[in-house]
Structures are given as structure tokens and as C-alpha cells.
Amino acid sequence: MSTAPPIRSRPLVVVVDDDPVERLHSVAVLEHGGLDAVQAADGTEAIELVAQRRPDAVLLDVGLPGLDGIAVARALRERDATRTVPVLMVSGHGETTERVAGLEAGADDYLVKPVAGPELLARIRAQLRAAAGRSELLRRDLQERADASLALAGSTAGGSPATMAAELCAFACAARGFAAATVLTFGDRDELEVLATAGALHRGLARGVAPTLPEREVWSEEPGDPQRPLAELFGAADGQSVAVPLPAHRGAPTGWFVCGTAQPPADDAQRARTIALATEVAGHAASALSTCLEHRARLRAERHEIRAIIEHGAFRPVFQPIVELPTGHAIGFEALTRFDDGTRPDLRFAAASRVGLGPDLELATLERALWATTLLPRGAFVSVNVSAALVQEPGLVRSLLRSARRAIVLEITEHERITDYTAVRTQLDALPGVRVAVDDAGGGFASLRHVIELRPDFVKLDRGLVHGIDADPLRRSLVAGLTQFAHDSGCEIVAEGIETTAELDAVRDIGITAGQGWLFGRPCPAELAGAAAPRTADAVRGA
């Protein structure tokens, strides 16, 4: 672990030479010139001394016993703690090949003996000035970055994602010298959208950028490059453009920070600095927008997952009988969906709705369910769950129901918020031969309003009201009231969740004539549900 160099009143130089006379002479010159000096007689001692004392410069003789000066220079350059210490190499031989070898090994300067005292001092002082200048530039740069980061953190704190992104883009242009900057994120349709921008930018071209960028890599381009997907985005062909991916979610970037300069880089150092500055701002963007980016990434992952389920048909229909309680005959079957990965259907459909694929998943599952109804007993209706959003796409529903060769009941769930009942009722009336049910009645006020506004043919009692009804007078009283409410509305009640004969007797006593629940059969494939119907009738009549 490296530590900061010690604070000294005078610069310290390590003098490395196996000749004690030469070594002492150099030390005397340096100390007379206002520098401190320590001595090492061989390469191994020199490396240890430099690591311990962290000098400001090293005066290194090439011709050392054991580890020579070339090997020592390489060793110093390989260590983080000594990599930037100025090294002045000294030799009695001035051949070009030796000087080149020393400089390539890591020496900052190369002197040929004999070296006059004033020249030795001047060369060492020149290296110390250069090192001090680099340190000061680095200190200023770090301080400027810290000050700007603090100011940026204060300006973006608590703002909306778009506001924070706009502040970041403005910061990139004002404080980091970019001609234009933008934050791109994946939107609802899984395409790149401009969250914010500063400077000249063609927003309409953002969608075309993502497929051309390498995932999880910084992309930089400039005039003369064969591929320049960012040039058109900024409407400029002269400068350097950089795209930095924002933090990845499940291996894919959540967005991009893209920026561009007005002029091409003058050299490799400027090119690298532009990339470093872009990466710095992208880091701020990732920090400030982390919650927003993570949310969008989750939606994007969910969208991919739902699309894969639809494309591969990773689900299957199951059917549960709806029984006429006096006779035990199955008068209908509710079509339900089971997903291959075992995810609860309500969670999967909610996720699909959240990412804008609710109707797509509903249509796919309904189509599979209606195809399977050919295996159910003739004369029994099929009840399918639909959202209010799908009902308001009458063309889709109508074309799907054409394939049904039996009576269909559309169940509108209590959990689906309806903002325009008139529009929903109009669309339901336009579907010929279709009856309507309100699901989960009694589970909340919305279900009762559904009954009043939609005037359904069936009202399905929430299973929470039926469970334990035989032993709970309050439940019986509430269900009796809902039953009367349904009858007054012209609806037939279906009691869901009947699991015991005692619950069956209780709902019969209230006057409910249709029921559904595990007592009559669990959801199963169509061929099994149809075969079990006669056995269900016998069991109910015997109850």
C-alpha cells in the first residue's frame, strides 16, 4: 500500500554509485547546491532506499555490480510508489545505443561522465521543476473536478430525472468544454430516447445510435474514422465524439452519455483527456440518475421477458368448473393461465401491463384458451378474464371471439381501474352473444361500482367472503346482502372459493345457485376438466 511522500524543507536526492569517490563528490555538489542527499552503493540497496525514503529524484550510475542501472530504472518504473520519481542516469560511456537503452528503461535524463558540478545541479533542478509542475497541474485539476462535482451534486439534488440530466449536460458544456452533450435512456418502446441535451443535437436521430455502439464499452470517433454513428447525432463532422455507457443491468447498458467537441483532438493526449472528461461526466450521470436508470432497466428487462413468453408461448390454459349448485352440473368453465416458470398469473399480467404489453399477453393467452375449449363438454360456457383496456380494443376481441364455438363470458376484474364506464359498456354491447361478469365482487368498492355501471350478467363473489362462511354470521349477512344487491341488479351470483361441504351448504341456504372452488375441481387442462365434470355432479348431489 502506497503512502503520500513526506513533507520536506529541501528536496531529497538518492545518489547511487559503486565508486565511493564519485558518490561522495556528487553528494557534496548537491548539498552545496541546497539539496539533501543519501547514498546507495548497489542496485538492491538503491531500490530499498528509494522505497523507504521516497526521494524527489534519483541520480543513478549505469555500471553497478549485480543489478545494473538499467535494471534498477526498470524496477522503479514498475512500482506504483516510485513510478513518477525523476531518474537521471550517469555513465562513463556516451554511445547512442547506451543512452537509448537508459532512456527506454525509464530514465528522464542521461549524463556522461565527467559531469561538471553546475551542470549536474542544473539538470537535477530542471527535473524537480518539471515534476513540481506536473504535481501542481494534477492538484489543480483534481481541485477543479472536486469543486465542480460538489456544485453539480448540489444543483442536481432532488430534481426530476430530466432536470438532473439537463444540469449534467449543461455542466459538460460549460465546465468541461464540450460543444454538445446528451443523456440517452431506453424508453417505453425499448428505443433510445433523449432525456436531456445541451448544445446542437438532432433528437430524431437518437434511436439509430444504439445498435451501432458496442455494449459496455466507451466509444470515441473523430474525422477520418470509418464508422461515425455519433457524427450525425451532433450535426458536426469536425470534432471528436464520445459515447460512454451508463451502468449495465443484466449485461446491457441502461443508457448512454454522449458528448462532442467542436474541433478534432490535436494529439493523443488531448484525445485521451476528452475521453476521460466524458467518462467523468458519465460517472456523475450514473450517480445522479441511478434510481431512474435502474427503474427503466427493470422495465426493459420485464419487457424482454414478456415478449419472450409471448413469442415462445411459455404458458398454458387450465379450466375450473362453474357448477349449478342444486344439480351439480358444470354449466361453465373459467379459463385461467399458468406460466411455465411458475410465476403467479396476477404478477405476470401486472408486469405486462406495466411495460405496455398487457393487451398482447392477454390476447396470446386468450387465443390459446379458446383453442383448447373444444375439449370441454358441449353446452358449457367459457368465462375468460379480460382487462378494461382490452375491451376497449373491440376489433381485437371480436376477431378473437370468432374462433370460439361456444358461449363466452367476459370477466372484468375488480382490480382493473375503469375511467370511462360508458365507453366500456358501449364496447361490450357491440360484442354479439357475449355475456359479462364482474370478478371479485365484495373485495372493494370498485367491484360494486362495476356492477352498477356495467350491469353484468354474473357477479362473482370474492373468495375471501366465502371462506369460512359456515362459521361466521357476519360473513353470511354480508354475502346475503350482496346476493340481494345482485338479484336487484338483474345479475346471477357465483360464489367463488367453495372448498368444503359446510361452505357449500351455507351459500345454498343464502340462495346462491352457482359456485366455483376446489370442492368441485381444481384448475386443470381442458381434457381433464371435461372428464371430471360428471364426477363433480355426483359429488355435489351427494353433499
Protein Blocks (a to p, Z undefined) as FASTA:
>chain_A
ZZdddddfbdcdddddfblklmmmmmmmmmmnopacdddfbfklmmmmmmmnopabdcdd
fkbghjafklmmmmmmmpmklmmgccddddfbfcfklmmmmmmnopabdcdddddfklmm
mmmmmmmmmmmmmmmmmmmmmmmmmmmmmmmmmmmgopafklmmmmmmmmmmmmnopabd
cdddddfkopacdfbdedjddfklmmmmmmmpcghiacdddehiabdfklmmnopakbcc
dddddddeehiafbdcddddfbdcfblklmmmmmmmmmmmmmmmmmmmmmmmmmmmmmmm
mmmmmmmmmmnopacddddddddfknopafbdcdddddfklpafklmmmmmmmnopmmmm
mmmmmmmmmmmmmmpcehiacdddddfklmmmmmlmmmmmmmpccdcdddddfklccfbl
mlmmmmmmmpghiacddehihjamklmmmmmmnopabdcddfklmgoplmmmklmmmmmm
mmmmmmmnopacddehiabfklmmmmmmnopabdcdjklopcddfklmmmmmmmmmmmmm
mZZ
